[in-house]
Amino acid sequence: MDIILKNIRIFSPEDELDLKADILIENGIIKEIGKVSDRAGIQTRDCAKLTAVPGFFDMHVHFRDPGQTHKEDLKSGNKSAVNGGFTGVLMMPNTNPPIDSVEIISDLLKRSEDSIADIYTSGCISSGRKGESLASIEELHSAGAIAFTDDGSPVLNSDIMAKVLEYSSKLKFPVLQHAENPSMHPYGVVNKGNISEKLNVGGISCDSETSVVSADILLANSVPDSKYHIQHISCARTLDIIREAKKENPNITCEICPHHFILTDEECIKQGANAKVNPPLRTQEDIDYLLTGIADGTIDVLCTDHAPHTETEKSQGIDKAPFGIIGLEAAIGLGYTYLVKKKTADFKRFVEMFSINPRKILGLKKVRIKEGEKANITILDTEKNWTLKKENFKSKSRNTPYNNFRLTCKPFAVINNNKIFYSEL
């Protein structure tokens, strides 16, 4: 794939770059940055209104492969990712069967080899995600699992958590925790409070999240050099716990999804099951406080928890429908509109949370916009005002609460693995 990107803004914090220049890419490698003359046989594209950043990475996606490929599979997940502006993703292991064997990991990675996006997988912490016995961590890691989690289910057994943290210290991978205690809300559907009462359904309190995070951090602190990462935080009190813990332990990290800093639990009345997520949407007070954690750097990563479900499943009513919404094709516009435009985060922080920090936490190679490096680039039209239309998604599913949202900053293209894909959003 050969192309010259003319007059493009190059923004790469790791390379200390923020300038207008041309980029020459030949055979997927950045050959020249500067003033590049036209070359015979090489496509030239005027990018005067566009910005090149290190390829964005979503470290929390569900591609439903194996077992539920009618919702999503590796191919449709790859298309959804690149259409949304991502050049890399980390798949969660709550598939059917779960990703707890060398054979499943090897098959997934083999079938992902030709993808434009770099597709990585996590492995299960416990066998079958049952929380009863530790999975074969070293074997799964050797097979290609770069992180471990029972996402969709919390790991509440302290012996299992302590053991996987020991492996984390030894093998240098992060342990990702879905922080909730289901025994505290066996019939929980939405945030516990006014909305759960209005809908007459079970509520999920913040205690469910904070109790697990508090206990895990004590364990993580007892295992030197272990890496503990809290997934999709949703509560103000969780942020307080993490903020305090980071003062002593820099290996404690966390992520947040756009729906947890944009939508309140009132959305469950407006949109029903399309606003049913786990952890649930919380209150405006939680959102306002979580935004301070984005602003001050306590929250490390923006991710989506891309969770495809069929229309039939989501039409069962809020009490019976599965948790989860899709997010890959909305996330960049949402993040820019609700963080950068509102001055909660500057553009550098936006890029760090979507590109640099996820790879750092996962131990992946830095993406550089530098001569001689592989071209792994997300191209954004940061000034573009646009309307999100779910019919333009490449995902097999359509369970989004963001249809018809007016956004700023549109994915334009991605370049990775010697290929280019122009977004069709």
Secondary structure as UniProt FT lines:
FT   STRAND          3..12
FT   HELIX           13..15
FT   STRAND          17..26
FT   TURN            27..28
FT   STRAND          29..34
FT   TURN            40..41
FT   STRAND          43..46
FT   TURN            48..49
FT   STRAND          51..54
FT   STRAND          56..61
FT   TURN            65..67
FT   TURN            69..71
FT   HELIX           74..83
FT   TURN            84..85
FT   STRAND          86..91
FT   HELIX           102..111
FT   TURN            112..114
FT   STRAND          118..123
FT   HELIX           127..129
FT   HELIX           137..143
FT   STRAND          145..148
FT   TURN            151..152
FT   HELIX           158..171
FT   STRAND          174..177
FT   HELIX           182..184
FT   TURN            186..187
FT   STRAND          188..191
FT   TURN            192..193
FT   HELIX           194..199
FT   STRAND          202..204
FT   HELIX           206..222
FT   TURN            224..225
FT   STRAND          227..230
FT   HELIX           236..246
FT   TURN            247..248
FT   TURN            250..251
FT   STRAND          252..256
FT   HELIX           258..262
FT   TURN            265..266
FT   HELIX           267..271
FT   HELIX           272..275
FT   HELIX           284..295
FT   TURN            296..297
FT   STRAND          301..302
FT   HELIX           311..314
FT   TURN            315..316
FT   TURN            318..320
FT   TURN            328..330
FT   HELIX           331..335
FT   HELIX           336..340
FT   TURN            341..343
FT   HELIX           347..351
FT   HELIX           352..356
FT   HELIX           357..362
FT   TURN            371..372
FT   STRAND          377..387
FT   HELIX           390..392
FT   TURN            403..404
FT   STRAND          406..416
FT   TURN            417..418
FT   STRAND          419..422
//
